[in-house]
Amino acid sequence: MSLFNGLAAEHACLHTSHMSQIAIAEAQDRLLEVARETAISGEVMYLVTEDGQQLAAIVPADYAAQIEAEENAADIADADAAMAKIEAGAPTVPWEQIKARLDV
């Protein structure tokens, strides 16, 4: 039996094949176990408030790294597209004008 299934039986923690969640207070008491099980299972563990609101999540490190890599790739693609527009003659705004607009 996995830790999450055991917690469900003991502490009203929900575990399904699509989503897992645990009360924040319960996760606090078992953080190392929850983190290890998340890493092993590859599942996201949602931390929920007493009223069931999903407040945060514990994700496997590989999953977080993949998300960051995808975000970085998207940022690079956006920067490349902006530079291509500038190189093609799109107008730019001088830095001093930007600072003046932001009052910095």
QUIMO-V408083 format. One record per residue. N is the residue number from 0. RES is the residue in three letters. NEAR is the number of other ideal C-beta (glycine too) atoms within 8 Angstrom. Layout:
n=N res=RES near=NEAR
n=N res=RES near=NEAR
This chain:
n=0 res=MET near=3
n=1 res=SER near=8
n=2 res=LEU near=10
n=3 res=PHE near=14
n=4 res=ASN near=9
n=5 res=GLY near=9
n=6 res=LEU near=13
n=7 res=ALA near=11
n=8 res=ALA near=5
n=9 res=GLU near=6
n=10 res=HIS near=8
n=11 res=ALA near=5
n=12 res=CYS near=13
n=13 res=LEU near=9
n=14 res=HIS near=9
n=15 res=THR near=6
n=16 res=SER near=2
n=17 res=HIS near=3
n=18 res=MET near=7
n=19 res=SER near=12
n=20 res=GLN near=10
n=21 res=ILE near=16
n=22 res=ALA near=12
n=23 res=ILE near=11
n=24 res=ALA near=7
n=25 res=GLU near=11
n=26 res=ALA near=13
n=27 res=GLN near=7
n=28 res=ASP near=6
n=29 res=ARG near=10
n=30 res=LEU near=8
n=31 res=LEU near=6
n=32 res=GLU near=8
n=33 res=VAL near=13
n=34 res=ALA near=9
n=35 res=ARG near=9
n=36 res=GLU near=12
n=37 res=THR near=14
n=38 res=ALA near=9
n=39 res=ILE near=6
n=40 res=SER near=8
n=41 res=GLY near=8
n=42 res=GLU near=8
n=43 res=VAL near=11
n=44 res=MET near=15
n=45 res=TYR near=11
n=46 res=LEU near=13
n=47 res=VAL near=11
n=48 res=THR near=8
n=49 res=GLU near=5
n=50 res=ASP near=4
n=51 res=GLY near=6
n=52 res=GLN near=6
n=53 res=GLN near=9
n=54 res=LEU near=7
n=55 res=ALA near=7
n=56 res=ALA near=8
n=57 res=ILE near=10
n=58 res=VAL near=9
n=59 res=PRO near=10
n=60 res=ALA near=7
n=61 res=ASP near=7
n=62 res=TYR near=10
n=63 res=ALA near=9
n=64 res=ALA near=8
n=65 res=GLN near=8
n=66 res=ILE near=8
n=67 res=GLU near=8
n=68 res=ALA near=8
n=69 res=GLU near=8
n=70 res=GLU near=8
n=71 res=ASN near=8
n=72 res=ALA near=8
n=73 res=ALA near=8
n=74 res=ASP near=8
n=75 res=ILE near=8
n=76 res=ALA near=8
n=77 res=ASP near=8
n=78 res=ALA near=8
n=79 res=ASP near=8
n=80 res=ALA near=8
n=81 res=ALA near=8
n=82 res=MET near=8
n=83 res=ALA near=8
n=84 res=LYS near=8
n=85 res=ILE near=9
n=86 res=GLU near=6
n=87 res=ALA near=6
n=88 res=GLY near=4
n=89 res=ALA near=6
n=90 res=PRO near=3
n=91 res=THR near=5
n=92 res=VAL near=6
n=93 res=PRO near=6
n=94 res=TRP near=6
n=95 res=GLU near=6
n=96 res=GLN near=8
n=97 res=ILE near=9
n=98 res=LYS near=8
n=99 res=ALA near=7
n=100 res=ARG near=6
n=101 res=LEU near=6
n=102 res=ASP near=4
n=103 res=VAL near=3
